[in-house]
Amino acid sequence: MLDRISEIIHRYRSFLITAHVRPDGDALGSELALYHVLRNLGKEALIFNQDKTPENYEFLPGSGDIVNELSDPGKYEVVFVLDCSDLERIGEPAAIIGEMPLIVNIDHHISNVGVWEVAYIDRDASSTGEMIYRLIRRLGVRITPEIANNLFGAIMTDTGGFRYGSTQSETLHTAGHLVENGANPQWLSENIYENNPLSKTLLLCKALEALSLELDGRVASMVVSIESLVATGAKSEYIEGFVDLPRTIKGVVVSIVYLELEKGHYKLSLRSKGRVNVEQVARRFGGGGHLNAAACKIRGELGDVKRQVVEAIRAVL
């Protein structure tokens, strides 16, 4: 499949690049790395995301070129859909993008069933960034510092700083080669993880106040309410990383953050340890993701939502 995608890149002239709503480090780093590759090859390229780039990723090389309004999509011959298990995850423009002449999907989510015209899917890959790196090597193009930093950021964030089970020897070899080509791990880490606004810390304090344990301490959860967001002046995107904290508690194997989107509507982020499959839990509620990291949205009263989720987790435990 890498050969076919390489041939597509060489054959066509104009490319649109997009990823899922609420883009994370892997989505953004992968998009930006591919964007730089295409531009360096003399191609026309544009990155479109429905949602704005989170503040802690605005420093990534090229992020200022990302647009959040899609005008004249018909001018692009090929669209790359990255880090996305299904077209609907792009957001509202999914129907428009779905009508484009050639769609190429590059993704590593186990919930991706592969219903794409051209798809490079590796559910064992640590990140979409690692897969973009393989494509770049197949293309035989130079990895510039801009490309290296974006890919390292993508891989670093999606492996939890190379701590998750998806981190394989290939992942570490890839990271090492990116450093050799200009990636700066300290600069990336400081900007992504150590440059938080005060309101994010205040929001975390309120979320920890709502910490609760279920199933004999095996499940820990926090709630981020609209009231907490308003009180702290924080943005909903600031909850990135919150879900990893309850998982650090001894005995906890599943952690959850319930983000209130509107009254009676919650977005859940789930993380797990070992072989506990939270993707199955998320899929039960229309979501998806990975074995140890998944997400979904549920409507209902918070108490009822929690009971449904805990029962779904009990089934996988």
Stockholm file with secondary structure:
# STOCKHOLM 1.0

chainA/1-317         MLDRISEIIHRYRSFLITAHVRPDGDALGSELALYHVLRNLGKEALIFNQDKTPENYEFLPGSGDIVNELSDPGKYEVVFVLDCSDLERIGEPAAIIGEMPLIVNIDHHISNVGVWEVAYIDRDASSTGEMIYRLIRRLGVRITPEIANNLFGAIMTDTGGFRYGSTQSETLHTAGHLVENGANPQWLSENIYENNPLSKTLLLCKALEALSLELDGRVASMVVSIESLVATGAKSEYIEGFVDLPRTIKGVVVSIVYLELEKGHYKLSLRSKGRVNVEQVARRFGGGGHLNAAACKIRGELGDVKRQVVEAIRAVL
#=GR chainA/1-317 SS CHHHHHHHHHHCSEEEEEECSSCCHHHHHHHHHHHHHHHHTTCEEEEECSSCCCGGGTTSTTGGGCBSSCCCGGGCSEEEEESCSSGGGGCTTHHHHHTSSCEEEEECCTTCCCCSSEEEECTTSSCHHHHHHHHHHHHTCCCCHHHHHHHHHHHHHHTTTTTSTTCCHHHHHHHHHHHHTTCCHHHHHHHHHSCCCHHHHHHHHHHHHTCEEETTTTEEEEEECHHHHHHHTCCGGGGTTGGGTGGGSTTCCEEEEEEEEETTEEEEEEEESTTCCHHHHHHHTTCEECSSEEEEEEESCHHHHHHHHHHHHHHHC
#=GC SS_cons         CHHHHHHHHHHCSEEEEEECSSCCHHHHHHHHHHHHHHHHTTCEEEEECSSCCCGGGTTSTTGGGCBSSCCCGGGCSEEEEESCSSGGGGCTTHHHHHTSSCEEEEECCTTCCCCSSEEEECTTSSCHHHHHHHHHHHHTCCCCHHHHHHHHHHHHHHTTTTTSTTCCHHHHHHHHHHHHTTCCHHHHHHHHHSCCCHHHHHHHHHHHHTCEEETTTTEEEEEECHHHHHHHTCCGGGGTTGGGTGGGSTTCCEEEEEEEEETTEEEEEEEESTTCCHHHHHHHTTCEECSSEEEEEEESCHHHHHHHHHHHHHHHC
//
